[in-house]
Amino acid sequence: MNAVVEISGKQFKVAKDSKLYVHRLDAKEGSKVSFENVLLLDNGSKVVVGTPTVKGASVEAKVVKHLKDDKVIVFKKKRRKGYKVKNGHRQALTEIVIEKVSEKTAKKVVKKEVKETETKKSAPKAKAKTKK
C-alpha cells in the first residue's frame, strides 16, 4: 500500500519498509511516531484522495537516527566592490523507516432515496402559441 503523507510541511510518497530523511523531528532514536496528514492512499486496486486529508488513515514510522546533511556552501560576491561572503549550512535531518500504512474504513452513509414525484414540483406548463 502506497501513500502520500505530509511530514514537517513537506509531502513524501511512502510505502511499507521505505526509508526517508525528513527535517528533524522531536522524537528520541528508536521511538515510534505516527503521522495523521495522509493526502492520498493507493492499495493497488483503489485510490483514495483526501479532501484535504484522508480521514482515519495514518502512517506509523520508527525513528532510526538523527544526523546532519552534507554541507551546502553559500558564496556571495559583487564584482569590483571587494564584497565576498562565504557561509556554509548543514541541515538537521531525521532518518525514519515506515512500518505501517493503515486505512481505517469509515462506515458508508446510506442516503435516503427521494421519490421523483417529490422532487419535481407540479407546475402547470404554459403552452406555446403557434401562428396559423
ChimeraX commands (.cxc) that place a marker at each C-alpha (Angstrom):
marker #1 position 0.00,0.00,0.00 radius 0.5
marker #1 position 1.40,3.39,-1.01 radius 0.5
marker #1 position 0.53,6.76,0.49 radius 0.5
marker #1 position 1.38,10.42,0.16 radius 0.5
marker #1 position 1.87,11.89,3.61 radius 0.5
marker #1 position 2.77,15.36,4.87 radius 0.5
marker #1 position 5.68,15.38,7.32 radius 0.5
marker #1 position 7.08,18.65,8.69 radius 0.5
marker #1 position 5.40,20.68,5.95 radius 0.5
marker #1 position 6.69,18.55,3.04 radius 0.5
marker #1 position 4.99,15.78,1.10 radius 0.5
marker #1 position 6.53,12.32,0.78 radius 0.5
marker #1 position 5.47,9.20,-1.10 radius 0.5
marker #1 position 5.83,6.30,1.31 radius 0.5
marker #1 position 5.36,2.53,1.33 radius 0.5
marker #1 position 5.95,-0.14,3.95 radius 0.5
marker #1 position 9.66,-0.60,4.83 radius 0.5
marker #1 position 10.74,2.54,2.96 radius 0.5
marker #1 position 13.47,4.75,4.41 radius 0.5
marker #1 position 13.11,8.55,4.48 radius 0.5
marker #1 position 15.20,11.53,5.53 radius 0.5
marker #1 position 12.93,14.27,6.90 radius 0.5
marker #1 position 13.50,17.53,8.76 radius 0.5
marker #1 position 14.49,16.99,12.38 radius 0.5
marker #1 position 11.65,15.53,14.46 radius 0.5
marker #1 position 11.26,15.95,18.22 radius 0.5
marker #1 position 11.44,12.24,18.99 radius 0.5
marker #1 position 14.12,10.02,20.51 radius 0.5
marker #1 position 16.01,7.44,18.48 radius 0.5
marker #1 position 14.18,4.13,18.50 radius 0.5
marker #1 position 10.78,5.66,19.29 radius 0.5
marker #1 position 7.72,5.34,17.11 radius 0.5
marker #1 position 5.91,8.28,15.54 radius 0.5
marker #1 position 2.55,8.49,13.79 radius 0.5
marker #1 position 1.53,10.86,11.00 radius 0.5
marker #1 position -2.17,11.66,10.50 radius 0.5
marker #1 position -1.88,14.02,7.49 radius 0.5
marker #1 position -2.35,11.38,4.78 radius 0.5
marker #1 position -3.20,13.09,1.49 radius 0.5
marker #1 position -3.56,10.02,-0.76 radius 0.5
marker #1 position -3.88,6.26,-0.32 radius 0.5
marker #1 position -3.25,3.64,-3.01 radius 0.5
marker #1 position -3.79,-0.03,-2.20 radius 0.5
marker #1 position -3.32,-1.32,-5.75 radius 0.5
marker #1 position -6.93,-1.54,-6.80 radius 0.5
marker #1 position -8.38,1.57,-5.20 radius 0.5
marker #1 position -7.04,5.13,-4.93 radius 0.5
marker #1 position -8.45,7.39,-2.22 radius 0.5
marker #1 position -7.72,11.12,-2.49 radius 0.5
marker #1 position -8.30,13.20,0.62 radius 0.5
marker #1 position -10.15,16.49,0.83 radius 0.5
marker #1 position -7.59,17.69,2.06 radius 0.5
marker #1 position -6.70,14.59,4.10 radius 0.5
marker #1 position -7.99,11.03,4.19 radius 0.5
marker #1 position -9.97,10.61,7.39 radius 0.5
marker #1 position -8.98,7.68,9.56 radius 0.5
marker #1 position -5.74,6.96,7.69 radius 0.5
marker #1 position -2.36,7.07,9.39 radius 0.5
marker #1 position 1.28,6.22,8.78 radius 0.5
marker #1 position 3.42,4.76,11.56 radius 0.5
marker #1 position 7.20,5.05,11.47 radius 0.5
marker #1 position 10.23,4.32,13.62 radius 0.5
marker #1 position 12.98,6.90,14.21 radius 0.5
marker #1 position 16.30,5.28,13.28 radius 0.5
marker #1 position 18.73,8.13,13.98 radius 0.5
marker #1 position 19.32,11.88,13.91 radius 0.5
marker #1 position 22.02,13.21,11.59 radius 0.5
marker #1 position 23.19,16.20,9.60 radius 0.5
marker #1 position 23.03,16.53,5.82 radius 0.5
marker #1 position 26.01,17.36,3.62 radius 0.5
marker #1 position 27.36,20.88,3.84 radius 0.5
marker #1 position 25.95,23.41,1.39 radius 0.5
marker #1 position 28.31,26.29,0.57 radius 0.5
marker #1 position 26.72,29.73,0.10 radius 0.5
marker #1 position 29.10,32.16,-1.65 radius 0.5
marker #1 position 28.14,35.74,-2.44 radius 0.5
marker #1 position 30.25,38.16,-4.44 radius 0.5
marker #1 position 29.81,41.56,-6.05 radius 0.5
marker #1 position 32.45,42.21,-8.64 radius 0.5
marker #1 position 34.68,45.29,-8.47 radius 0.5
marker #1 position 33.35,46.14,-4.99 radius 0.5
marker #1 position 35.54,43.96,-2.81 radius 0.5
marker #1 position 32.50,42.18,-1.37 radius 0.5
marker #1 position 32.82,38.43,-0.74 radius 0.5
marker #1 position 30.94,36.34,1.82 radius 0.5
marker #1 position 31.28,32.59,2.25 radius 0.5
marker #1 position 28.87,30.69,4.51 radius 0.5
marker #1 position 28.04,27.04,5.00 radius 0.5
marker #1 position 24.95,25.24,6.21 radius 0.5
marker #1 position 24.22,21.69,7.34 radius 0.5
marker #1 position 20.53,20.74,7.60 radius 0.5
marker #1 position 19.46,18.72,10.64 radius 0.5
marker #1 position 17.69,15.53,9.49 radius 0.5
marker #1 position 15.98,12.50,10.97 radius 0.5
marker #1 position 16.11,9.08,9.33 radius 0.5
marker #1 position 12.83,7.17,9.66 radius 0.5
marker #1 position 11.60,3.78,8.45 radius 0.5
marker #1 position 7.92,3.36,7.60 radius 0.5
marker #1 position 6.47,0.41,9.49 radius 0.5
marker #1 position 2.77,0.57,8.71 radius 0.5
marker #1 position 0.36,2.36,6.39 radius 0.5
marker #1 position -3.13,1.88,7.76 radius 0.5
marker #1 position -6.52,2.78,6.37 radius 0.5
marker #1 position -9.49,2.90,8.66 radius 0.5
marker #1 position -12.60,2.40,6.57 radius 0.5
marker #1 position -15.41,4.67,7.62 radius 0.5
marker #1 position -18.98,3.44,7.62 radius 0.5
marker #1 position -20.79,4.44,4.48 radius 0.5
marker #1 position -23.67,6.80,4.99 radius 0.5
marker #1 position -26.81,5.48,3.36 radius 0.5
marker #1 position -28.77,8.28,1.76 radius 0.5
marker #1 position -32.50,8.06,1.65 radius 0.5
marker #1 position -33.82,7.84,-1.81 radius 0.5
marker #1 position -36.24,10.58,-2.65 radius 0.5
marker #1 position -39.07,9.79,-4.95 radius 0.5
marker #1 position -39.09,11.56,-8.25 radius 0.5
marker #1 position -42.58,12.87,-7.65 radius 0.5
marker #1 position -41.45,14.66,-4.50 radius 0.5
marker #1 position -38.51,16.31,-6.19 radius 0.5
marker #1 position -40.49,17.59,-9.17 radius 0.5
marker #1 position -42.92,20.26,-8.26 radius 0.5
marker #1 position -46.05,20.04,-10.29 radius 0.5
marker #1 position -46.40,23.36,-12.03 radius 0.5
marker #1 position -48.66,23.90,-15.00 radius 0.5
marker #1 position -46.69,24.22,-18.18 radius 0.5
marker #1 position -47.52,27.13,-20.40 radius 0.5
marker #1 position -48.48,26.17,-23.93 radius 0.5
marker #1 position -46.57,27.80,-26.67 radius 0.5
marker #1 position -48.69,29.85,-29.03 radius 0.5
marker #1 position -48.32,28.98,-32.68 radius 0.5
marker #1 position -49.31,31.17,-35.55 radius 0.5
marker #1 position -51.58,29.69,-38.20 radius 0.5
marker link #1:1,2 radius 0.2
marker link #1:2,3 radius 0.2
marker link #1:3,4 radius 0.2
marker link #1:4,5 radius 0.2
marker link #1:5,6 radius 0.2
marker link #1:6,7 radius 0.2
marker link #1:7,8 radius 0.2
marker link #1:8,9 radius 0.2
marker link #1:9,10 radius 0.2
marker link #1:10,11 radius 0.2
marker link #1:11,12 radius 0.2
marker link #1:12,13 radius 0.2
marker link #1:13,14 radius 0.2
marker link #1:14,15 radius 0.2
marker link #1:15,16 radius 0.2
marker link #1:16,17 radius 0.2
marker link #1:17,18 radius 0.2
marker link #1:18,19 radius 0.2
marker link #1:19,20 radius 0.2
marker link #1:20,21 radius 0.2
marker link #1:21,22 radius 0.2
marker link #1:22,23 radius 0.2
marker link #1:23,24 radius 0.2
marker link #1:24,25 radius 0.2
marker link #1:25,26 radius 0.2
marker link #1:26,27 radius 0.2
marker link #1:27,28 radius 0.2
marker link #1:28,29 radius 0.2
marker link #1:29,30 radius 0.2
marker link #1:30,31 radius 0.2
marker link #1:31,32 radius 0.2
marker link #1:32,33 radius 0.2
marker link #1:33,34 radius 0.2
marker link #1:34,35 radius 0.2
marker link #1:35,36 radius 0.2
marker link #1:36,37 radius 0.2
marker link #1:37,38 radius 0.2
marker link #1:38,39 radius 0.2
marker link #1:39,40 radius 0.2
marker link #1:40,41 radius 0.2
marker link #1:41,42 radius 0.2
marker link #1:42,43 radius 0.2
marker link #1:43,44 radius 0.2
marker link #1:44,45 radius 0.2
marker link #1:45,46 radius 0.2
marker link #1:46,47 radius 0.2
marker link #1:47,48 radius 0.2
marker link #1:48,49 radius 0.2
marker link #1:49,50 radius 0.2
marker link #1:50,51 radius 0.2
marker link #1:51,52 radius 0.2
marker link #1:52,53 radius 0.2
marker link #1:53,54 radius 0.2
marker link #1:54,55 radius 0.2
marker link #1:55,56 radius 0.2
marker link #1:56,57 radius 0.2
marker link #1:57,58 radius 0.2
marker link #1:58,59 radius 0.2
marker link #1:59,60 radius 0.2
marker link #1:60,61 radius 0.2
marker link #1:61,62 radius 0.2
marker link #1:62,63 radius 0.2
marker link #1:63,64 radius 0.2
marker link #1:64,65 radius 0.2
marker link #1:65,66 radius 0.2
marker link #1:66,67 radius 0.2
marker link #1:67,68 radius 0.2
marker link #1:68,69 radius 0.2
marker link #1:69,70 radius 0.2
marker link #1:70,71 radius 0.2
marker link #1:71,72 radius 0.2
marker link #1:72,73 radius 0.2
marker link #1:73,74 radius 0.2
marker link #1:74,75 radius 0.2
marker link #1:75,76 radius 0.2
marker link #1:76,77 radius 0.2
marker link #1:77,78 radius 0.2
marker link #1:78,79 radius 0.2
marker link #1:79,80 radius 0.2
marker link #1:80,81 radius 0.2
marker link #1:81,82 radius 0.2
marker link #1:82,83 radius 0.2
marker link #1:83,84 radius 0.2
marker link #1:84,85 radius 0.2
marker link #1:85,86 radius 0.2
marker link #1:86,87 radius 0.2
marker link #1:87,88 radius 0.2
marker link #1:88,89 radius 0.2
marker link #1:89,90 radius 0.2
marker link #1:90,91 radius 0.2
marker link #1:91,92 radius 0.2
marker link #1:92,93 radius 0.2
marker link #1:93,94 radius 0.2
marker link #1:94,95 radius 0.2
marker link #1:95,96 radius 0.2
marker link #1:96,97 radius 0.2
marker link #1:97,98 radius 0.2
marker link #1:98,99 radius 0.2
marker link #1:99,100 radius 0.2
marker link #1:100,101 radius 0.2
marker link #1:101,102 radius 0.2
marker link #1:102,103 radius 0.2
marker link #1:103,104 radius 0.2
marker link #1:104,105 radius 0.2
marker link #1:105,106 radius 0.2
marker link #1:106,107 radius 0.2
marker link #1:107,108 radius 0.2
marker link #1:108,109 radius 0.2
marker link #1:109,110 radius 0.2
marker link #1:110,111 radius 0.2
marker link #1:111,112 radius 0.2
marker link #1:112,113 radius 0.2
marker link #1:113,114 radius 0.2
marker link #1:114,115 radius 0.2
marker link #1:115,116 radius 0.2
marker link #1:116,117 radius 0.2
marker link #1:117,118 radius 0.2
marker link #1:118,119 radius 0.2
marker link #1:119,120 radius 0.2
marker link #1:120,121 radius 0.2
marker link #1:121,122 radius 0.2
marker link #1:122,123 radius 0.2
marker link #1:123,124 radius 0.2
marker link #1:124,125 radius 0.2
marker link #1:125,126 radius 0.2
marker link #1:126,127 radius 0.2
marker link #1:127,128 radius 0.2
marker link #1:128,129 radius 0.2
marker link #1:129,130 radius 0.2
marker link #1:130,131 radius 0.2
marker link #1:131,132 radius 0.2
view
